[in-house]
Amino acid sequence: MKRKNYFYYYFIFTLFPLFVIGQDISLYTQVNGRYDYTFVGNTMNTAENNPAPGLVTVTSSTANLNLNPGDTVIRAYLYWAGSGDGDFEVDLNGTTMTPDRTFSHSRLSGFPVQSNFTYFSAFKDITTYIQTNGNGDYTLSNLDITAFELYHAQISTNFAGWAILIVYENSNLPLNQINIYDGLQGVPSNLTINLTNLFVIDNSGATAGFIAWEGDISLPTETFSVNGTVLSNALNPPNNVFNSTNSITNATNLYNMDLDIYEIEDYIQIGNTNATITLSSFQDFIMINAVVTKLNSQLPDATIVLDNYNTSCNSREVVVDYTVYNVNSTEVLQANTPIAFYVDGVLVGTSQTQTVIPIGGNETGNAIVIIPDNIPLNFTLTAVVDDTGNGIGIVTELVETNNTNTTNIELLVSPTFNILPHVTSCNLGLTRGIFDFSNYENEVKTNTNQTVTFHESYDDAFIGINPIFNSSNYEAISTPKEIFIRLEDNDCFAVTSFLLVVENCPPIVYNAVSPNGDGLNDIFFIEGLRDIFVDFRLEIYNRWGILLWVGNNNIPDWGGYVEEGIGSKLAPAGTYYYILYLNDPNYKEPLNGYLYLNK
């Protein structure tokens, strides 16, 4: 009698789950190549939890991995699951595993009293581990749900199990696309899962497999369909697909879990980019953890990366270096695949691939793009491979949404600068001058980041060679002389200039003359006169106003001698008077004064 009541309540509990929460099955990863997939795993249940009236789970079980020679493991993902809130530390062949991701599921169920029942699943990427250890027995241990089993036994959903999804490569396989979707969704009555990112080129050999938990052999009330067609195989009748089986080993005692793979080539069409999987259960409670599809899909997958760019001063022309990849692909990418470059949706340049890019290969190239004048100096450049310049491509690809790459670019413009006045110095003769323009290094700048160098020619400044180092004591042999300044800022530069000019400064008269040959004041010297005021006239008079001597720029300085007959004689010591006519528009009045002649 108790046994009958147990089954009665189980039927009610599983037929009427009232509230379900889980994680939707969605695309986790997609790989392309000469790949296929398989499952290895085992249940922790020693018997079906329905009709077994007691506790049925243990904490350890073993499964054998036996890949064929030539099969190379590409991906290996471990899933483990059970009733309750979760056990997230297990051992695989003695190695502790903690999850990369976890999933949970809960539902209100029960009659006449509603209760909350929780379930969990964990995911671990163990690719390197399987690649290292290879074929052989794998034992998952320390998966313990004992704290929750008695509670879940009320509705016969006490279970635990584990599985490894393996994607492997073999050179004899066709080029396939493997799509892995996971989450943790329950099947209370009807569950629809949309498989996206597909591209069916050839449906030959297409399969769909799943990791499912909590199926019961004795409850033939569920179906599995692809695009509306109910699937079945030798192990899985159309009305009892979740029946504790393993399609890889043909095992029928995988209690309360299923590892099944179905042929689906007759139920998908060439050109499909998605498929709909529908699972139904009108009595049995099922949870889907992972769905895997294999499609023969020989297509390239063009992607592009902007590697570098080069700009020039005051130019809106940009040279762009890029690389086109065909990495996650199952077919070569043909030459002449178009590339378009955009700024703010405006086409600014085009290019194309030059050679056939093999699977996993790439090709570098460069293009010149012209940036319109209305685009600011800072902008984002977008490169799109497989784009003819109007947003339309010519290549059918595995993934049509990964063709774009962007980079931020700043155009270079010459730095601004302050206009500098001429630098003036005294004429040292024949327009020669000594100048100090060292302060112009700062005065020409409009910001402190600019660097400044001085140059004697425009070409030197433009190229940035032969800088002037003595800007505080620079001698110009003749003037006016133009000095050029190179300003650099942000890898761009500008060239400006200023003039060095001289002026005739007032001469300085040294009015003591002692023509005794001792080298001191032997002549009447006027500093700043000769070769400066080139038209000067100097007259010397004695105290009675008699003109004794006349000099100019072509006559040596007066040494105290006066002409007398056919010779000359030294004038007597005393006071003399001079008049200096500079004949310069800035010095209209003559300079005059006394000089003293000593012997």
TAGILIN-V513448 format. One record per residue. RES is the residue in one letter. PSI is psi in whole degrees, 0 to 359 (none if undefined). OMEGA is omega in whole degrees, -180 to 180 (999 if undefined). D_CENTER is the distance of its C-alpha to the mean C-alpha in Angstrom with 2 decimals. Layout:
# TAGILIN-V513448
res,psi,omega,d_center
RES,PSI,OMEGA,D_CENTER
RES,PSI,OMEGA,D_CENTER
This chain:
# TAGILIN-V513448
res,psi,omega,d_center
M,317,178,70.45
K,323,-179,67.44
R,317,180,65.63
K,315,178,66.21
N,322,179,65.04
Y,314,179,61.82
F,323,-179,61.05
Y,311,-179,62.02
Y,323,177,59.65
Y,316,-180,56.83
F,316,-179,57.31
I,315,-177,57.22
F,315,-176,54.18
T,338,180,52.04
L,333,-174,53.32
F,62,169,52.45
P,133,-170,49.15
L,333,-176,48.70
F,129,-174,45.14
V,133,175,42.03
I,134,177,38.54
G,191,177,35.76
Q,127,-177,32.17
D,143,174,31.76
I,126,-179,31.06
S,166,-177,27.58
L,123,176,25.21
Y,311,180,23.78
T,163,-178,22.43
Q,129,179,23.09
V,151,-175,23.62
N,136,178,25.03
G,195,178,27.30
R,70,-169,30.90
Y,154,166,30.92
D,179,-177,33.47
Y,162,176,33.90
T,169,176,36.72
F,148,167,37.74
V,139,-178,39.66
G,182,-178,41.01
N,159,177,44.14
T,157,170,45.74
M,1,180,47.04
N,132,178,49.94
T,351,178,53.24
A,167,174,54.56
E,135,177,53.71
N,351,171,53.44
N,112,26,55.65
P,9,-176,58.61
A,129,-175,58.48
P,344,-174,59.84
G,199,-180,58.49
L,136,-172,55.38
V,354,-174,53.77
T,147,171,50.50
V,183,-175,50.06
T,5,-177,47.14
S,143,172,46.58
S,164,-172,46.53
T,146,173,45.69
A,158,-176,44.31
N,131,173,44.06
L,126,-177,41.09
N,74,176,42.45
L,154,180,39.91
N,156,173,41.39
P,139,-178,41.11
G,347,176,38.11
D,128,179,36.07
T,126,-178,32.84
V,126,178,31.18
I,316,177,27.60
R,147,174,27.26
A,120,-177,29.78
Y,125,179,29.77
L,128,173,32.62
Y,135,168,34.01
W,152,-171,37.00
A,165,177,38.86
G,180,178,42.09
S,147,177,44.16
G,191,-174,43.60
D,342,173,40.80
G,142,170,39.22
D,108,-170,39.44
F,29,170,35.97
E,109,-179,36.98
V,172,178,38.58
D,139,173,39.30
L,112,-174,38.64
N,41,176,41.08
G,355,178,41.29
T,125,-178,37.55
T,134,179,36.49
M,127,171,33.89
T,148,-168,32.15
P,150,168,30.04
D,327,179,26.32
R,154,176,27.26
T,155,177,30.62
F,151,177,32.43
S,158,-179,35.60
H,139,177,38.30
S,154,178,41.37
R,148,172,44.31
L,129,-178,47.58
S,160,175,50.44
G,155,178,54.13
F,128,6,57.61
P,351,-177,59.46
V,129,179,57.08
Q,137,178,53.33
S,155,179,51.18
N,129,180,47.46
F,131,-177,46.25
T,154,179,42.83
Y,160,-178,40.98
F,162,171,37.81
S,151,180,35.47
A,152,-178,32.90
F,137,176,30.10
K,128,174,29.03
D,112,-178,26.84
I,31,-177,29.31
T,308,-178,28.01
T,322,-179,28.32
Y,313,-180,31.68
I,320,177,33.16
Q,324,-179,31.87
T,319,-172,33.61
N,335,173,36.82
G,206,-177,37.35
N,157,177,40.47
G,185,180,43.10
D,139,174,44.11
Y,126,-180,41.66
T,121,174,43.23
L,127,-177,41.52
S,170,180,43.51
N,27,170,43.71
L,103,-168,42.69
D,117,176,45.19
I,20,-174,45.98
T,331,-180,49.54
A,342,-176,49.00
F,351,-170,48.45
E,314,-177,50.43
L,320,179,53.80
Y,315,-179,52.35
H,337,178,50.60
A,340,177,53.73
Q,323,-178,55.35
I,18,177,53.54
S,45,173,53.01
T,29,176,49.20
N,112,-177,49.23
F,163,169,46.93
A,150,180,44.29
G,174,-179,42.53
W,157,179,39.53
A,148,172,37.75
I,122,173,35.15
L,123,-177,33.21
I,127,171,32.54
V,126,-177,30.58
Y,158,-179,31.86
E,142,174,31.53
N,131,-176,34.54
S,343,179,34.78
N,352,-179,37.79
L,154,170,35.97
P,169,177,34.85
L,117,-176,31.23
N,160,172,30.63
Q,123,178,28.11
I,122,177,28.41
N,129,-180,27.43
I,122,179,27.85
Y,138,175,28.57
D,172,-176,29.74
G,205,173,30.98
L,98,-178,34.56
Q,135,176,36.76
G,160,180,40.50
V,85,-180,42.86
P,323,176,45.58
S,292,175,46.88
N,133,178,44.34
L,126,178,40.62
T,128,179,38.35
I,124,178,34.93
N,118,178,32.74
L,115,-175,30.81
T,178,177,27.85
N,27,175,25.34
L,158,166,28.23
F,106,-173,29.07
V,111,175,32.56
I,319,-180,33.38
D,121,-176,36.36
N,3,180,37.90
S,128,177,39.92
G,9,-179,39.58
A,138,179,37.41
T,160,172,37.79
A,132,179,36.89
G,164,-180,37.40
F,156,167,37.24
I,118,-177,37.68
A,150,-179,40.20
W,147,166,42.24
E,21,173,45.74
G,153,-179,47.43
D,135,179,51.21
I,323,-170,53.46
S,6,-178,56.33
L,82,-177,54.65
P,71,-175,54.32
T,19,-178,52.79
E,156,179,49.19
T,160,177,47.47
F,122,-177,44.16
S,151,176,43.33
V,123,-179,40.63
N,40,174,40.60
G,355,-180,44.06
T,125,179,45.73
V,132,-177,47.04
L,155,174,46.20
S,165,173,48.44
N,189,-173,49.22
A,327,-179,51.95
L,339,-170,50.84
N,97,177,49.73
P,157,-174,52.26
P,337,-179,51.02
N,11,-179,52.25
N,64,-176,51.17
V,336,179,47.76
F,79,-168,46.84
N,35,173,49.72
S,47,-178,48.52
T,162,176,47.75
N,108,-176,45.40
S,339,-177,45.04
I,318,-178,43.86
T,354,-175,46.87
N,21,178,49.26
A,145,178,49.97
T,10,-178,51.70
N,33,177,51.81
L,67,-165,48.19
Y,124,174,49.66
N,29,168,47.67
M,158,-179,44.47
D,135,171,43.54
L,94,-171,41.37
D,146,177,42.04
I,133,-177,40.67
Y,144,170,42.05
E,128,-177,42.23
I,14,-175,40.85
E,335,-180,40.93
D,357,-172,43.81
Y,4,173,42.08
I,156,-175,38.83
Q,149,175,38.64
I,132,-178,36.69
G,348,178,33.93
N,138,175,33.57
T,357,175,30.10
N,164,177,31.42
A,154,-180,34.51
T,123,175,36.55
I,130,179,38.01
T,129,177,40.94
L,138,-180,42.64
S,145,175,45.92
S,122,-176,48.25
F,6,175,51.37
Q,312,-177,52.58
D,139,174,50.28
F,122,-177,47.23
I,146,170,44.15
M,132,176,40.54
I,128,-179,37.75
N,322,-178,34.99
A,144,174,33.11
V,135,-179,33.43
V,137,175,32.34
T,146,173,32.65
K,124,-180,32.88
L,138,173,32.80
N,110,-170,33.33
S,89,-177,30.34
Q,92,-177,29.69
L,150,172,26.77
P,168,174,23.63
D,94,-176,20.20
A,128,170,18.09
T,162,-177,14.32
I,145,175,12.15
V,129,174,8.85
L,111,-174,8.63
D,318,-173,8.83
N,165,173,10.46
Y,157,179,13.00
N,133,178,16.36
T,159,178,18.56
S,156,180,22.21
C,132,173,24.37
N,31,178,25.88
S,140,175,24.47
R,21,175,22.70
E,128,-178,21.89
V,129,175,18.33
V,120,-174,17.84
V,128,173,14.69
D,135,-177,13.84
Y,164,174,12.58
T,129,174,13.36
V,128,-178,15.29
Y,153,173,15.80
N,58,-166,18.89
V,296,-176,18.26
N,70,-169,19.61
S,168,175,22.58
T,13,180,26.33
E,157,178,27.03
V,156,174,26.03
L,121,-174,24.09
Q,155,174,26.55
A,161,178,26.23
N,22,171,25.97
T,125,-172,23.47
P,153,177,22.55
I,134,179,19.22
A,148,180,19.08
F,133,-175,17.02
Y,148,167,17.53
V,120,-178,17.47
D,40,178,19.05
G,0,-180,20.50
V,129,178,22.10
L,124,-178,21.91
V,355,179,21.14
G,160,178,21.05
T,161,175,21.53
S,188,177,21.39
Q,157,176,22.24
T,152,-174,21.98
Q,330,-176,24.72
T,171,173,25.78
V,126,180,26.16
I,118,-176,23.13
P,169,175,24.64
I,127,-179,23.77
G,2,-176,20.88
G,183,179,20.34
N,167,179,18.00
E,132,177,18.60
T,154,179,16.93
G,177,176,18.00
N,159,-179,17.76
A,154,175,19.09
I,125,178,20.51
V,143,-179,19.89
I,120,-176,22.32
I,124,-180,21.36
P,155,-176,24.42
D,334,-177,26.28
N,357,177,25.95
I,133,-180,22.17
P,169,-177,21.37
L,327,176,19.86
N,126,-177,16.59
F,170,178,15.16
T,124,177,12.44
L,132,180,12.62
T,126,175,12.60
A,135,180,13.27
V,118,176,15.59
V,149,-172,17.21
D,55,179,20.82
D,121,-178,21.52
T,6,179,24.56
G,0,178,23.64
N,20,180,25.34
G,6,-177,23.12
I,134,180,25.28
G,173,-179,24.50
I,357,-176,27.02
V,131,172,25.81
T,124,-173,26.61
E,161,174,23.79
L,315,179,23.66
V,123,-176,20.89
E,5,-173,20.86
T,13,-178,18.12
N,34,-174,14.96
N,6,-169,15.15
T,145,173,12.58
N,146,-177,9.08
T,158,172,8.30
T,149,178,7.33
N,135,-176,9.54
I,143,173,12.37
E,121,177,15.46
L,148,-178,18.62
L,131,174,20.92
V,150,-179,24.47
S,140,179,27.31
P,150,175,28.00
T,160,-178,31.09
F,163,177,34.16
N,140,177,37.67
I,131,-176,40.66
L,141,177,42.93
P,171,177,46.73
H,154,172,48.85
V,126,-175,49.76
T,139,176,53.54
S,167,179,55.68
C,143,177,59.36
N,120,179,60.62
L,7,178,61.58
G,126,-179,63.40
L,41,177,62.67
T,15,175,59.53
R,148,179,58.02
G,159,174,56.20
I,130,-171,54.22
F,149,173,51.19
D,107,177,48.81
F,27,-178,45.59
S,330,180,43.35
N,343,-180,42.84
Y,343,178,41.13
E,324,178,37.97
N,326,-175,37.34
E,334,-179,39.26
V,340,-175,37.21
K,148,170,33.90
T,349,169,32.57
N,157,-172,30.06
T,346,180,30.10
N,346,-178,26.75
Q,144,173,28.43
T,145,-172,29.99
V,135,170,33.36
T,150,179,35.45
F,145,-178,38.90
H,155,-179,40.07
E,348,178,43.41
S,157,179,42.15
Y,319,-179,39.58
D,318,178,38.35
D,319,180,37.81
A,319,-178,35.89
F,318,-179,33.74
I,333,-178,32.88
G,41,-179,32.77
I,165,174,35.66
N,59,179,39.02
P,155,175,38.55
I,125,-178,41.71
F,338,-175,42.08
N,55,-176,45.47
S,345,179,44.66
S,350,-179,47.20
N,61,-174,50.09
Y,130,179,49.40
E,122,174,52.42
A,119,-177,52.62
I,323,176,55.53
S,151,-180,55.94
T,162,2,54.67
P,145,179,53.21
K,134,-180,50.06
E,129,175,46.54
I,133,-176,43.80
F,142,-179,40.18
I,131,172,37.24
R,122,175,33.63
L,130,179,31.12
E,140,179,27.50
D,125,177,24.69
N,43,178,20.92
D,19,175,21.44
C,162,-176,24.04
F,164,174,27.78
A,155,178,31.06
V,127,174,34.62
T,180,-177,37.64
S,169,173,41.13
F,167,-177,44.36
L,143,167,47.95
L,123,-180,50.18
V,155,178,53.71
V,157,173,57.02
E,154,179,60.01
N,105,-178,63.59
C,156,-179,64.11
P,133,179,67.68
P,157,180,69.64
I,122,-176,71.08
V,125,172,74.78
Y,103,-164,76.18
N,20,175,79.88
A,128,-180,81.59
V,128,176,82.96
S,86,-174,84.87
P,65,-178,85.45
N,8,175,86.69
G,11,-180,84.26
D,2,179,82.56
G,1,-180,79.15
L,116,177,78.94
N,36,-179,79.40
D,343,-180,81.38
I,165,175,80.27
F,101,-172,79.67
F,133,175,75.81
I,112,-178,73.65
E,139,178,69.96
G,29,-177,67.52
L,301,-173,70.12
R,140,-179,70.26
D,10,177,67.71
I,297,172,66.37
F,80,-169,69.25
V,345,-179,70.32
D,19,-175,73.22
F,160,174,74.75
R,125,-179,78.57
L,126,180,80.06
E,136,179,83.79
I,131,-178,85.80
Y,152,172,89.19
N,181,-174,91.87
R,343,180,93.28
W,6,176,95.82
G,13,180,93.17
I,126,179,93.84
L,119,-178,90.74
L,327,-172,90.37
W,141,176,87.02
V,130,179,84.34
G,161,175,80.87
N,191,-174,77.65
N,344,-179,74.36
N,358,-177,76.32
I,136,180,79.01
P,160,180,78.55
D,153,-178,78.73
W,128,-180,82.25
G,19,178,83.80
G,4,-178,86.96
Y,148,177,89.06
V,153,-179,91.02
E,141,179,92.69
E,105,-177,96.44
G,235,-178,98.31
I,4,-180,96.87
G,200,179,94.98
S,159,179,93.24
K,160,-180,93.94
L,129,179,92.12
A,150,-180,92.53
P,154,177,94.29
A,148,180,92.33
G,193,-178,91.78
T,136,179,89.71
Y,168,-175,88.33
Y,137,179,86.47
Y,150,172,83.39
I,123,-178,81.87
L,111,175,78.31
Y,113,-177,77.33
L,340,-180,73.53
N,48,-180,73.64
D,135,-177,70.13
P,338,179,69.30
N,351,179,67.71
Y,79,-174,70.88
K,329,-179,73.77
E,139,178,76.36
P,154,174,77.66
L,140,179,77.28
N,161,-180,80.60
G,188,-177,82.03
Y,149,170,84.23
L,157,-173,83.83
Y,123,-178,85.95
L,120,176,87.42
N,149,178,88.50
K,none,999,90.18
